[in-house]
Amino acid sequence: MHRAHRITDPSYELMDDHEGMSVIYRQHGFPCPLVRWHFHKEYELHLIVASTGKVFIGDYIGHFGPGSLFLTGPNLPHNWISQVADGEVVPRRDMLVNFTDALIEEGGQVFSELKSLAPMLERAQYGIEFRDPRLIAEATVLMQRIEDSRGGSRLGWFMILMELLAGSDAYGLLSATSAAQLADDSNVERTNRAVDYIFSHYGRELPLEEVAEHLNMKPTYFSRVFKQATGRCFVEFVNRLRISKACELLTDSERPVTEVCFASGFNNISNFNRRFQQLKGMTPSDYRRLAVQRLTDQRALA
């Protein structure tokens, strides 16, 4: 039995614990009050240490596991929800490094080398997932050194980490919608509750009216608020979540495609195949073959 931890804390995260430091390091487990659909002015480099689940960045929905590494730009809404058993606690799930535009922009006026980071930070407004296992392994070591250091040493390790990430071309851009279009404090909190509810129930028939009722909102108003906050209409959001689950099952199991269809929340195999083709540009069987080949290639490089 799996569940998503329900969180209803404020959606805008104010980081008032800088303590005079330019680079903030944090880590937390799951469940945790920080796990919610939220945004903040800082960039966030987010490394998953333990557990698997779904990542939501802007209008993107994907799968995460240990070793997943993401960079989100200022005010880009995001959340990582682990799939855990009832009562299960993950003591240390995330390692996070936060920093502001001011650090890079003002620092760049003194140190011209920092200007080389600009293209990566520009891409971060849509969210970035780094996909090179060797780079992620190096980044993990550097994030640990950031945790263990203070002062100039922390800043030095941070700059080495940023240079490493900026030099990689093994990444994917995630959200089709930028932060400027999504960050709305008045709507994101309600969307947090909606995403939490959808995540808990998307494996069955889930009408928009049910979610709207859960939030004590009129269906038409909920539909408008939800699309404004996520960049997707309700049906498309749910279908993307289900297709993401299907991709996970196709990659990590040998279950027949028909079984994957129903296990991911679809009740019609033809609709499942059509939606999968639309979103992934290939059939579920072709996706499985490519996923297996990718895993084989990664193991050969390791």
SULWO-V287929 format. One record per residue. RES is the residue in one small letter. PHI is phi in radians with two decimals (NA if undefined). OMEGA is omega in degrees with one decimal (NA if undefined). Layout:
res = <RES:RES>
phi = <PHI:PHI>
omega = <OMEGA:OMEGA>
This chain:
res = <m:h:r:a:h:r:i:t:d:p:s:y:e:l:m:d:d:h:e:g:m:s:v:i:y:r:q:h:g:f:p:c:p:l:v:r:w:h:f:h:k:e:y:e:l:h:l:i:v:a:s:t:g:k:v:f:i:g:d:y:i:g:h:f:g:p:g:s:l:f:l:t:g:p:n:l:p:h:n:w:i:s:q:v:a:d:g:e:v:v:p:r:r:d:m:l:v:n:f:t:d:a:l:i:e:e:g:g:q:v:f:s:e:l:k:s:l:a:p:m:l:e:r:a:q:y:g:i:e:f:r:d:p:r:l:i:a:e:a:t:v:l:m:q:r:i:e:d:s:r:g:g:s:r:l:g:w:f:m:i:l:m:e:l:l:a:g:s:d:a:y:g:l:l:s:a:t:s:a:a:q:l:a:d:d:s:n:v:e:r:t:n:r:a:v:d:y:i:f:s:h:y:g:r:e:l:p:l:e:e:v:a:e:h:l:n:m:k:p:t:y:f:s:r:v:f:k:q:a:t:g:r:c:f:v:e:f:v:n:r:l:r:i:s:k:a:c:e:l:l:t:d:s:e:r:p:v:t:e:v:c:f:a:s:g:f:n:n:i:s:n:f:n:r:r:f:q:q:l:k:g:m:t:p:s:d:y:r:r:l:a:v:q:r:l:t:d:q:r:a:l:a>
phi = <NA:-1.97:-2.60:-1.93:-1.20:-1.51:-2.22:-2.30:-1.28:-0.97:-1.46:-1.53:-1.72:-1.65:-1.60:-1.79:-1.93:-1.07:0.91:1.35:-1.67:-1.36:-2.09:-1.76:-1.97:-2.47:-2.56:-2.74:-1.78:-2.55:-1.21:-2.81:-1.02:-1.31:-1.50:-2.88:-1.29:-2.67:-2.57:-2.75:-1.30:-1.47:-1.16:-2.37:-1.68:-2.18:-1.92:-1.49:-1.68:-2.57:1.46:-2.15:3.01:-1.96:-1.87:-2.13:-2.31:1.02:-1.72:-1.60:-2.24:-2.62:-1.88:-2.24:-2.68:-0.95:1.65:-1.27:-2.28:-2.25:-2.24:-1.97:-1.49:-1.01:1.15:-1.56:-1.07:-2.74:-2.91:-2.18:-2.00:-1.39:-1.68:-2.27:-1.26:-0.95:1.46:-1.28:-2.12:-1.78:-1.07:-2.39:-1.76:-2.23:-2.08:-2.26:-2.16:-2.05:-2.72:-1.84:-1.01:-1.05:-1.02:-1.38:-1.17:-1.27:-1.12:-1.15:-1.24:-1.78:-1.96:-1.10:-1.04:-1.17:-1.15:-1.20:-1.43:-0.96:-1.05:-1.14:-1.19:-1.16:-1.15:-1.12:-1.14:-1.83:1.50:-2.21:-1.98:-1.49:-2.21:-1.66:-0.99:-1.20:-1.08:-1.12:-1.10:-1.14:-1.11:-1.09:-1.09:-1.18:-1.14:-1.14:-1.20:-1.10:-1.04:-1.46:-2.09:-2.45:1.04:-1.09:-1.12:-1.07:-1.09:-1.11:-1.10:-1.08:-1.12:-1.10:-1.11:-1.10:-1.11:-1.05:-1.18:-1.13:-1.50:-1.57:-1.92:-1.72:-2.58:-2.30:-1.45:-1.86:-1.51:-1.44:-2.05:-1.45:-1.05:-1.04:-1.54:-2.00:-1.33:-2.42:-1.06:-1.26:-1.90:-1.15:-1.12:-1.14:-1.16:-0.99:-1.15:-1.16:-1.07:-1.04:-1.20:-1.06:-1.07:-1.34:-2.28:-1.22:-1.34:-2.32:-1.01:-2.43:-1.25:-0.97:-1.06:-1.16:-1.18:-1.06:-1.13:-1.03:-1.66:1.00:-2.20:-1.18:-0.94:-1.16:-1.23:-1.02:-1.02:-1.19:-1.11:-1.12:-1.17:-1.11:-1.42:-1.87:1.39:-2.33:-1.26:-0.99:-1.09:-1.14:-1.05:-1.13:-1.11:-1.15:-1.13:-1.17:-1.17:-1.08:-1.12:-1.08:-1.08:-1.07:-1.19:-1.15:-1.39:-1.75:-2.54:-1.91:-1.10:-1.01:-1.00:-1.08:-1.19:-1.08:-0.93:-1.29:-1.20:-1.64:1.89:-1.49:-2.01:-2.59:-1.16:-1.19:-1.15:-1.05:-1.08:-1.15:-1.12:-1.09:-1.08:-1.10:-1.51:-1.92:1.25:-2.81:-1.38:-0.99:-1.14:-1.13:-1.08:-1.07:-1.08:-1.17:-1.11:-1.13:-1.12:-1.10:-1.11:-1.09:-1.15:-1.12:-1.17:-1.20:-1.40:-1.15>
omega = <179.9:177.7:171.5:-178.2:-176.9:-178.2:179.7:178.2:-179.5:-172.3:178.4:-177.0:178.4:179.6:-177.5:-177.2:-179.5:179.4:178.2:-177.7:177.8:-177.1:-179.6:172.2:175.6:171.1:178.5:179.7:177.9:0.2:-179.5:178.7:179.2:-178.9:179.7:176.4:-171.9:175.7:178.6:-174.0:-176.6:163.7:177.2:170.4:-167.0:179.3:175.4:180.0:-175.8:177.0:175.7:179.7:-177.1:176.3:177.6:177.9:-174.1:177.9:-178.9:173.1:179.9:-177.9:173.8:175.5:178.4:-178.7:175.5:-175.8:-175.5:171.3:177.7:-179.4:-179.3:173.8:175.4:-177.7:-177.7:176.1:174.2:-178.8:179.7:173.3:-176.6:177.2:177.5:178.4:-179.2:177.9:175.0:-173.2:-177.7:-176.5:-169.0:165.4:-174.5:170.9:179.4:177.2:-175.5:174.0:-175.4:-179.6:-176.8:-175.6:-179.1:176.2:-179.8:177.2:179.2:-178.4:-174.8:179.9:-177.6:-178.8:179.0:179.7:-172.7:-179.5:179.5:-178.8:175.3:177.8:-175.5:178.2:175.6:-176.4:-179.8:167.9:177.3:-168.0:178.0:-177.7:-179.6:177.3:-179.5:177.2:177.2:-179.6:178.6:178.2:-178.4:177.1:176.1:178.3:174.9:177.8:-171.6:-173.8:177.6:174.0:-176.8:179.4:178.2:179.8:178.7:178.0:178.4:-179.4:176.4:178.9:-179.5:178.8:177.8:-177.5:-178.1:-179.2:-177.3:172.8:178.5:-178.7:174.8:172.0:-166.3:-173.8:174.9:-178.5:-176.4:-178.3:-175.7:-178.0:-170.9:-172.7:178.9:-173.3:-177.0:-176.3:-172.1:180.0:177.2:177.9:176.0:179.8:179.5:179.6:178.3:-179.3:179.5:-178.8:-179.2:-170.5:-174.1:179.9:176.8:175.3:-174.5:-179.9:177.2:-177.0:179.5:179.8:178.3:178.7:177.9:-179.3:-177.2:-179.8:172.9:-177.9:-177.7:179.4:176.9:-179.2:-178.8:-179.7:-177.4:-179.7:179.1:-176.2:-175.2:-176.8:179.9:172.1:-173.2:-176.6:179.7:178.8:-179.1:179.2:177.7:177.2:179.2:178.4:175.9:176.9:178.9:178.3:177.8:-178.9:179.0:-178.2:-169.4:-178.7:176.6:179.8:178.4:-178.3:178.9:178.9:177.1:178.7:-176.3:-179.6:-179.7:172.5:177.2:179.0:-177.0:-174.4:179.8:177.2:177.8:-179.7:-179.8:-180.0:-179.5:179.4:-179.5:-173.4:-175.5:177.7:180.0:177.8:175.7:180.0:177.9:178.5:179.4:-179.8:179.5:179.9:178.7:179.0:179.9:179.0:178.0:-179.9:179.8:179.8:179.6:179.3:-174.7:NA>
